[in-house]
Amino acid sequence: MATFDKLQKLKGLHPLNFLGLTIAGLINAIGVCLFLYPLNIYDGGLSGTSILLDKLTPAWLGMSIFLIVLNIPFFLIGHKKIGFEFLAYSIYAIAIYSLCSFLINSVIPFDFSSGSPVVGDDKVLGALFGGLLSGVGSGLVMKFGGALDGVEVMSLIFHKRLGVSVGAFVMMYNAVLFITAALIFSSWALPLYSLIAYFIGLKTIDFIVEGFEKGKAALIITEDAEELASALSEELKRGITIMDATGYYSGADKKMLYVVVNRFEIARLKDMVAILDENAFVSIIEVSEIMGASKMYRRKK
């Protein structure tokens, strides 16, 4: 039975995901090793910790070794929380990231004598493009079902014991990392550049993971639901949910329409509502992810 379960888990892994993870690990290594590492700018999480330890230990250890040693144990410890597929994809992505880092730093003859082989000693450009490429790599790893840093898994393991959220744990870890680097090297400038790279990386990850699929949900409270729903459905080709609602002060019976659109359709939706029911109340909220049985979702899948 155990062997059968393992085979079933292996069948759930998709070869194309490994191709995507390979590209993602390479991109991340390029961002870190060609832009951040040569300028002593630190990535966030255990990747940044690996850079710091590389600077403090003998050369034969190297950043690529620390990437494996620091990351893999937390993924293995937290495998029950994250699942087999996530574990397999993550370990593979980290291995590719580590291998590419080793090749860039130790095998391929890049000239690091003046800092970054690409931007020289320009730390602003290094932080900008290093953070951007690192974010692209990490975001692609997430898109293909894994993670490139064990801090998130570490936070899942310890956040209940520490009484902090996962997000707060990650922010605290990076704050400690950057402050430690500042104290060790007696420089507050480099950790500040690291903050720039870190936040650019976060925004890039958001865009890669959510991208143009990030939608908007419109909540429309109206007394003329049928006409409005029919017009919106015809114009936008979207499914609409109608719910009963009651005004608190007026006590009047109303209807609430719920429809998810993309960012380019918001203006059309508001114009149509203003024309068809000028008394309607409209609230627009962001939607991070969309799943369901709609035609659009099935087509995307």
N, C-alpha and C positions, 0 to 999 in steps of 0.2 A: 504493500500500500504506500509506503514511504517513497519507494522508487517511482511509482505511478504519479504521486503528487509532484515529485521533482520534475518529471517529464512534462507534466501539464504546465508547470511554471515556466519551463524552458520554452515551450511552444508559445507562450504569451509574449516572448521577446521578438521584436521585429527587426530584421536586418537593416532596413532603411534607417531606423532610429540610430543604429550604430554608425552608419555612414554620417548622419547628421552630427552625432556626438564627436566623431573624429574631426570634422571640420570645426566644430565649436571649440574643442580643446586646443586645436592649432591656433585659432583666432585669439583665444584668451592668452595663450603663451606668447604670441607676437605682441599683444598689447602690454603685457607685464614685462617681458624680458627685453624688448626693444625700446620701450618708452619709460616705464616706471622704475624698474630695477636699476638700470645704469645711472639714474639721477637720484638714487636714494629716496625715491617716493614709494610709499607703501600702499599696497592694495589692502582691501578690507578683509576681515576674517582670518582663517588659517593660511590663506595665500599670503597675506601681509605678514603674518607671524613667521612664515617660512622665509620671507625676504629678510626679516630682522635677524632670525637665528643664523641665516647664511652669513650675514655681516659680522656676527659675533663668534663664529666657530671656525675650525680649520677648513681650508678650501676643499679638501677631499670629500667633505660631507655634502655640501651644495644644497641649493634651494630645491632641486627636484627630489632629493631624498626626503627632505622635511615635508614636502607636499604629500608623499605617501605615508610617512610615519605618523604625521599629525592627523590626517583626514580619515584614513581607512578604519582605525579603531572605533571612531565614533559612529561611523555608518554600520559597522558590524554589531556594536553594542545596541544601537537603536533600530536594528532590522525589523523587530516585531512591530514597531510603530510606523515604519515607512513602507514595508512590504518588499517582496522579493524583486519585482521588476524595477522599482525605484532604486533598490540597493545595487542591482546588477548594472543598470545604466550609469549610476553615479560613480561606482568604482571604475568602470571602463573609462568614463570621461576624465576622472582624476588621473588615471594611468596615462592617457593620451596627453593631458596637460603636462604631467611630469616629464614624459618622454620628450615632448617638443621643447620644453624648457631646457632640458639637458642638452639637446641638439643645438639650440640657439646659443646657449651660454658656453658650451664646451667643445662642440664639434665644428659647427659651421663657422668659418673664419670672419666673423663680424669684427669691425674695429670699434672697440669701446674706449679707446684712449681719450677721446674728447667728450665722453658722456654717451648719449644715445647715438647709435649709428644713423638715425633718421633726423632728429631735431637738434643734435649737438648738446649744448648745455642749457638750452632753453627749457626751464622747468615748467613754465606755463603751458607751452605746447605739449610737453611730455605728459603733464597731468591731464590735459584735455583729451589728447588722442589715446593715451594709455587707458584712461577711465572709459572712454568711448568703446575701444576695442574689447576691453575686459568685460564691459557690460553686454556687448554683442555676444561674446562667447558664453557668458553665464546665462544670458537670456535664451540662447539657442539650446543650451543644455536643458533648461527647464522646459522648453517647447518639446524636446524629444524625450521627456520623461524622467530626468534625473536632476542632480544638483552638483555643483562644482566645489562646494565648500561645506565642511563639517560643522561649522558654527551653528547653522540652523538646526542640525540634528542634535548637537550638544544642547541647544536651547530647549528642544523637546524633552530631553532627558532630565534637565535640571530645573526647568522653569517652575514646576510645582513646588519643589523643595525650597526654591528661593523666593517664591511668591511674586514673580514678575512675568509679564507676557513674553511671548517669543520675540516680538519686535523690540521690546525694551531690552531684552537680554542681548540681542545682536548689537544694538546701539551701544550698550554698556561695554561689551567686549571690545568693539572698535575704538571707543573712547579711551579705554585702558591701554590698548595697543599703541595708539598714536601718542598718548602722553608718555608712555614708557620709552618710546623711540626718542621723543624730545629730550627726556631726562638723560638717557644714555649718551646721546651725541651732542648734548648741550646746544640744541638748535630747535627753535619753535617754528622756523620757516618751513622746514621739510614736512613736518606733520600737517601744516596748514595746506601745503600743496597736495598732501595725501587726502585731505578732506575734500578738496576740489575734485580729485580723481574719483573718490568714493561716491560723492553725490551725483556726478555725471554718470558713473556706472549704474547707480540705482535708477536714474531716469531712463537710461538706455534699456535696462532690463525691463522696466515697465512697458516701454514702447514695443520691444521685441515680443514680450509675452502677450500683451493685449493688442498692440498695433492698431490698425484701422478697424479691427473687429470690436473694439471697445464701443459700446452703444450707449444710448440715452433712453431712459424710460420716461414716458409722459403719463402723468396721472391727471385726468381731465374730469372735473366734476361739473355735470351739466343736467339740465332738465329736458334736453332734447337729444337723448342718447342715440336713438335709432338713426335719425338723419345724419348726425355727426359721425357715428361709427360707419355707416354705409359710405359716406363721402371719403373718409380717411382710408378705409379699406380699398376702395376703388382707386384712389389716387396713389397711395403709398404701397399697395400690394402687401400689406402686413396683416397678421392676425391681431384681433382686438378682443380683450376680455371686458365684459360689462358686469359690474357689481352693484348691488344695492347700497345706497348711502343715505344718511339722514343728517340734515343740518342741525347743529347743536342749538343755536340761538333761535332759528326760525322754526325748527321742528318739521320742515318741509322734506318730503321724500324726493331724493335725487338719485342719479345714477353716476357711477364712477367708471370711466374708461381707462384701461391700462394697455398701452402699446409701446413696444420697443422699436426704436428707429436708430439709424446711424447719425453721426454728427452733421452730415450734409443735408439731412431731411428735416432738421429741427425748424428751420425758417419756414419751409412749406407747411409744416404741421401748424405752427403758430398762426400763419396767415389764414389757413383754412378755418381754424377755430374762431379767429376774430371775425371772419365773414359770416359763419354759420350760427354762432352763438356768442355774441359779444359779452354776455354775462357769465360765461363759463370761467371756472377757476382752473388754471393750468400750473402744474408743478413739474419741473424737469429735473431728473436725478440721473447720476451716472450709473452705468451697469458695467461691471468689470468683466463678466463672462456670460455667455449665452449658451444655453443648452435647451433642447426640447424637440418636439416633433414637427416644427414648422417646416415649410418647403425650403426656406432659406437655409435652415440648419442642416437638413438632409442633403441639400445640394453641396454645402460646404464639406460635410463629412465624406 
